[in-house]
Amino acid sequence: MNGSFTKGLLIGSIIGASVSMMMGNNMMDRRSRKRMMRTGRNVFRKSGNIIGDVVDLFR
């Protein structure tokens, strides 16, 4: 459960930061927005794997 909380906290902060960036910058074009979403998905995938490995180390 502790690993799930940490993962959720990290995911929530990434989503919050990306949404605030998109809302704050109305001049962003569609291409930049798609690139940012793709990068966010990759970061989410990599960070999930890293957090899982760290949790496994402490078990």
Distance bins in CASP14 RR format, pairs under 12 A and 6 or more apart:
PFRMAT RR
TARGET T0000
AUTHOR 0000-0000-0000
RMODE 2
METHOD distances of the structure
MODEL  1
1 7 0 0 0 0 0 1 0 0 0 0 0
1 8 0 0 0 0 0 1 0 0 0 0 0
1 55 0 0 0 0 0 1 0 0 0 0 0
2 8 0 0 0 0 0 1 0 0 0 0 0
2 9 0 0 0 0 0 1 0 0 0 0 0
2 51 0 0 0 0 0 1 0 0 0 0 0
2 52 0 0 0 0 0 1 0 0 0 0 0
2 54 0 0 0 0 0 1 0 0 0 0 0
2 55 1 0 0 1 0 0 0 0 0 0 0
2 58 0 0 0 0 1 0 0 0 0 0 0
2 59 0 0 0 0 0 1 0 0 0 0 0
3 9 0 0 0 0 1 0 0 0 0 0 0
3 10 0 0 0 0 1 0 0 0 0 0 0
3 11 0 0 0 0 0 1 0 0 0 0 0
3 48 0 0 0 0 1 0 0 0 0 0 0
3 50 0 0 0 0 0 1 0 0 0 0 0
3 51 1 0 0 1 0 0 0 0 0 0 0
3 52 1 0 0 1 0 0 0 0 0 0 0
3 53 0 0 0 0 0 1 0 0 0 0 0
3 54 0 0 0 0 1 0 0 0 0 0 0
3 55 1 0 1 0 0 0 0 0 0 0 0
3 56 0 0 0 0 0 1 0 0 0 0 0
3 57 0 0 0 0 0 1 0 0 0 0 0
3 58 0 0 0 0 1 0 0 0 0 0 0
3 59 0 0 0 0 0 1 0 0 0 0 0
4 10 0 0 0 0 0 1 0 0 0 0 0
4 11 0 0 0 0 0 1 0 0 0 0 0
4 48 0 0 0 0 0 1 0 0 0 0 0
4 51 0 0 0 0 1 0 0 0 0 0 0
4 52 0 0 0 0 0 1 0 0 0 0 0
4 55 0 0 0 0 1 0 0 0 0 0 0
5 11 0 0 0 0 0 1 0 0 0 0 0
5 12 0 0 0 0 0 1 0 0 0 0 0
5 51 0 0 0 0 0 1 0 0 0 0 0
5 55 0 0 0 0 0 1 0 0 0 0 0
6 12 0 0 0 0 0 1 0 0 0 0 0
6 13 0 0 0 0 0 1 0 0 0 0 0
6 47 0 0 0 0 0 1 0 0 0 0 0
6 48 0 0 0 0 1 0 0 0 0 0 0
6 50 0 0 0 0 0 1 0 0 0 0 0
6 51 1 0 1 0 0 0 0 0 0 0 0
6 52 0 0 0 0 1 0 0 0 0 0 0
6 54 0 0 0 0 1 0 0 0 0 0 0
6 55 1 0 0 1 0 0 0 0 0 0 0
6 58 0 0 0 0 0 1 0 0 0 0 0
7 13 0 0 0 0 0 1 0 0 0 0 0
7 14 0 0 0 0 0 1 0 0 0 0 0
7 44 0 0 0 0 1 0 0 0 0 0 0
7 45 0 0 0 0 0 1 0 0 0 0 0
7 47 0 0 0 0 1 0 0 0 0 0 0
7 48 1 0 1 0 0 0 0 0 0 0 0
7 49 0 0 0 0 0 1 0 0 0 0 0
7 50 0 0 0 0 0 1 0 0 0 0 0
7 51 1 0 1 0 0 0 0 0 0 0 0
7 52 1 0 0 1 0 0 0 0 0 0 0
7 53 0 0 0 0 0 1 0 0 0 0 0
7 54 0 0 0 0 0 1 0 0 0 0 0
7 55 0 0 0 0 1 0 0 0 0 0 0
8 14 0 0 0 0 1 0 0 0 0 0 0
8 15 0 0 0 0 1 0 0 0 0 0 0
8 16 0 0 0 0 0 1 0 0 0 0 0
8 44 0 0 0 0 0 1 0 0 0 0 0
8 47 0 0 0 0 0 1 0 0 0 0 0
8 48 0 0 0 0 1 0 0 0 0 0 0
8 51 0 0 0 0 1 0 0 0 0 0 0
9 15 0 0 0 0 0 1 0 0 0 0 0
9 16 0 0 0 0 0 1 0 0 0 0 0
9 47 0 0 0 0 0 1 0 0 0 0 0
9 48 0 0 0 0 0 1 0 0 0 0 0
9 51 0 0 0 0 1 0 0 0 0 0 0
10 16 0 0 0 0 0 1 0 0 0 0 0
10 17 0 0 0 0 0 1 0 0 0 0 0
10 40 0 0 0 0 0 1 0 0 0 0 0
10 43 0 0 0 0 1 0 0 0 0 0 0
10 44 0 0 0 0 1 0 0 0 0 0 0
10 46 0 0 0 0 0 1 0 0 0 0 0
10 47 1 0 1 0 0 0 0 0 0 0 0
10 48 1 0 0 1 0 0 0 0 0 0 0
10 49 0 0 0 0 0 1 0 0 0 0 0
10 50 0 0 0 0 1 0 0 0 0 0 0
10 51 1 0 0 1 0 0 0 0 0 0 0
10 52 0 0 0 0 0 1 0 0 0 0 0
10 54 0 0 0 0 0 1 0 0 0 0 0
11 17 0 0 0 0 0 1 0 0 0 0 0
11 18 0 0 0 0 0 1 0 0 0 0 0
11 40 0 0 0 0 0 1 0 0 0 0 0
11 41 0 0 0 0 0 1 0 0 0 0 0
11 43 0 0 0 0 1 0 0 0 0 0 0
11 44 1 0 0 1 0 0 0 0 0 0 0
11 45 0 0 0 0 0 1 0 0 0 0 0
11 47 0 0 0 0 1 0 0 0 0 0 0
11 48 0 0 0 0 1 0 0 0 0 0 0
11 51 0 0 0 0 1 0 0 0 0 0 0
12 18 0 0 0 0 1 0 0 0 0 0 0
12 19 0 0 0 0 1 0 0 0 0 0 0
12 20 0 0 0 0 0 1 0 0 0 0 0
12 40 0 0 0 0 0 1 0 0 0 0 0
12 44 0 0 0 0 1 0 0 0 0 0 0
12 47 0 0 0 0 0 1 0 0 0 0 0
13 19 0 0 0 0 0 1 0 0 0 0 0
13 20 0 0 0 0 0 1 0 0 0 0 0
13 40 0 0 0 0 0 1 0 0 0 0 0
13 43 0 0 0 0 0 1 0 0 0 0 0
13 44 0 0 0 0 0 1 0 0 0 0 0
13 47 0 0 0 0 0 1 0 0 0 0 0
14 20 0 0 0 0 0 1 0 0 0 0 0
14 21 0 0 0 0 0 1 0 0 0 0 0
14 36 0 0 0 0 0 1 0 0 0 0 0
14 37 0 0 0 0 0 1 0 0 0 0 0
14 39 0 0 0 0 0 1 0 0 0 0 0
14 40 1 0 0 1 0 0 0 0 0 0 0
14 41 0 0 0 0 1 0 0 0 0 0 0
14 42 0 0 0 0 0 1 0 0 0 0 0
14 43 1 0 0 1 0 0 0 0 0 0 0
14 44 1 0 0 1 0 0 0 0 0 0 0
14 45 0 0 0 0 0 1 0 0 0 0 0
14 46 0 0 0 0 0 1 0 0 0 0 0
14 47 1 0 0 1 0 0 0 0 0 0 0
14 48 0 0 0 0 0 1 0 0 0 0 0
15 21 0 0 0 0 0 1 0 0 0 0 0
15 22 0 0 0 0 0 1 0 0 0 0 0
15 36 0 0 0 0 0 1 0 0 0 0 0
15 37 0 0 0 0 0 1 0 0 0 0 0
15 40 0 0 0 0 1 0 0 0 0 0 0
15 41 0 0 0 0 0 1 0 0 0 0 0
15 43 0 0 0 0 0 1 0 0 0 0 0
15 44 0 0 0 0 1 0 0 0 0 0 0
16 22 0 0 0 0 1 0 0 0 0 0 0
16 23 0 0 0 0 1 0 0 0 0 0 0
16 24 0 0 0 0 0 1 0 0 0 0 0
16 40 0 0 0 0 0 1 0 0 0 0 0
17 23 0 0 0 0 0 1 0 0 0 0 0
17 24 0 0 0 0 0 1 0 0 0 0 0
17 36 0 0 0 0 0 1 0 0 0 0 0
17 39 0 0 0 0 0 1 0 0 0 0 0
17 40 0 0 0 0 1 0 0 0 0 0 0
17 43 0 0 0 0 0 1 0 0 0 0 0
18 24 0 0 0 0 0 1 0 0 0 0 0
18 25 0 0 0 0 0 1 0 0 0 0 0
18 28 0 0 0 0 0 1 0 0 0 0 0
18 32 0 0 0 0 0 1 0 0 0 0 0
18 33 0 0 0 0 1 0 0 0 0 0 0
18 35 0 0 0 0 0 1 0 0 0 0 0
18 36 1 0 0 1 0 0 0 0 0 0 0
18 37 1 0 0 1 0 0 0 0 0 0 0
18 38 0 0 0 0 0 1 0 0 0 0 0
18 39 0 0 0 0 1 0 0 0 0 0 0
18 40 1 0 0 1 0 0 0 0 0 0 0
18 41 0 0 0 0 0 1 0 0 0 0 0
18 43 0 0 0 0 1 0 0 0 0 0 0
18 44 0 0 0 0 0 1 0 0 0 0 0
19 25 0 0 0 0 0 1 0 0 0 0 0
19 33 0 0 0 0 0 1 0 0 0 0 0
19 36 0 0 0 0 0 1 0 0 0 0 0
19 37 0 0 0 0 0 1 0 0 0 0 0
19 40 0 0 0 0 0 1 0 0 0 0 0
21 27 0 0 0 0 0 1 0 0 0 0 0
21 28 0 0 0 0 1 0 0 0 0 0 0
21 32 0 0 0 0 0 1 0 0 0 0 0
21 33 0 0 0 0 1 0 0 0 0 0 0
21 36 1 0 0 1 0 0 0 0 0 0 0
21 37 0 0 0 0 0 1 0 0 0 0 0
21 39 0 0 0 0 0 1 0 0 0 0 0
21 40 0 0 0 0 0 1 0 0 0 0 0
22 28 1 0 0 1 0 0 0 0 0 0 0
22 29 0 0 0 0 0 1 0 0 0 0 0
22 30 0 0 0 0 0 1 0 0 0 0 0
22 32 0 0 0 0 1 0 0 0 0 0 0
22 33 1 0 0 1 0 0 0 0 0 0 0
22 34 0 0 0 0 0 1 0 0 0 0 0
22 35 0 0 0 0 0 1 0 0 0 0 0
22 36 1 0 0 1 0 0 0 0 0 0 0
22 37 0 0 0 0 1 0 0 0 0 0 0
22 40 0 0 0 0 0 1 0 0 0 0 0
23 33 0 0 0 0 0 1 0 0 0 0 0
25 32 0 0 0 0 1 0 0 0 0 0 0
25 33 0 0 0 0 1 0 0 0 0 0 0
25 36 0 0 0 0 0 1 0 0 0 0 0
26 32 0 0 0 0 0 1 0 0 0 0 0
26 33 0 0 0 0 0 1 0 0 0 0 0
27 33 0 0 0 0 0 1 0 0 0 0 0
28 34 0 0 0 0 0 1 0 0 0 0 0
28 35 0 0 0 0 1 0 0 0 0 0 0
28 36 0 0 0 0 1 0 0 0 0 0 0
28 37 0 0 0 0 0 1 0 0 0 0 0
29 35 0 0 0 0 1 0 0 0 0 0 0
29 36 0 0 0 0 0 1 0 0 0 0 0
30 36 0 0 0 0 0 1 0 0 0 0 0
30 37 0 0 0 0 0 1 0 0 0 0 0
31 37 0 0 0 0 0 1 0 0 0 0 0
31 38 0 0 0 0 0 1 0 0 0 0 0
32 38 0 0 0 0 0 1 0 0 0 0 0
32 39 0 0 0 0 0 1 0 0 0 0 0
33 39 0 0 0 0 0 1 0 0 0 0 0
33 40 0 0 0 0 0 1 0 0 0 0 0
34 40 0 0 0 0 0 1 0 0 0 0 0
34 41 0 0 0 0 0 1 0 0 0 0 0
35 41 0 0 0 0 0 1 0 0 0 0 0
35 42 0 0 0 0 0 1 0 0 0 0 0
36 42 0 0 0 0 0 1 0 0 0 0 0
36 43 0 0 0 0 0 1 0 0 0 0 0
37 43 0 0 0 0 0 1 0 0 0 0 0
37 44 0 0 0 0 0 1 0 0 0 0 0
38 44 0 0 0 0 0 1 0 0 0 0 0
38 45 0 0 0 0 0 1 0 0 0 0 0
39 45 0 0 0 0 0 1 0 0 0 0 0
39 46 0 0 0 0 0 1 0 0 0 0 0
40 46 0 0 0 0 1 0 0 0 0 0 0
40 47 0 0 0 0 1 0 0 0 0 0 0
40 48 0 0 0 0 0 1 0 0 0 0 0
41 47 0 0 0 0 0 1 0 0 0 0 0
41 48 0 0 0 0 0 1 0 0 0 0 0
42 48 0 0 0 0 0 1 0 0 0 0 0
42 49 0 0 0 0 0 1 0 0 0 0 0
43 49 0 0 0 0 0 1 0 0 0 0 0
43 50 0 0 0 0 0 1 0 0 0 0 0
43 51 0 0 0 0 0 1 0 0 0 0 0
44 50 0 0 0 0 0 1 0 0 0 0 0
44 51 0 0 0 0 0 1 0 0 0 0 0
45 51 0 0 0 0 0 1 0 0 0 0 0
45 52 0 0 0 0 0 1 0 0 0 0 0
46 52 0 0 0 0 0 1 0 0 0 0 0
46 53 0 0 0 0 0 1 0 0 0 0 0
47 53 0 0 0 0 0 1 0 0 0 0 0
47 54 0 0 0 0 0 1 0 0 0 0 0
48 54 0 0 0 0 1 0 0 0 0 0 0
48 55 0 0 0 0 1 0 0 0 0 0 0
48 56 0 0 0 0 0 1 0 0 0 0 0
49 55 0 0 0 0 0 1 0 0 0 0 0
49 56 0 0 0 0 0 1 0 0 0 0 0
50 56 0 0 0 0 0 1 0 0 0 0 0
50 57 0 0 0 0 0 1 0 0 0 0 0
51 57 0 0 0 0 0 1 0 0 0 0 0
51 58 0 0 0 0 0 1 0 0 0 0 0
52 58 0 0 0 0 0 1 0 0 0 0 0
52 59 0 0 0 0 0 1 0 0 0 0 0
53 59 0 0 0 0 0 1 0 0 0 0 0
END
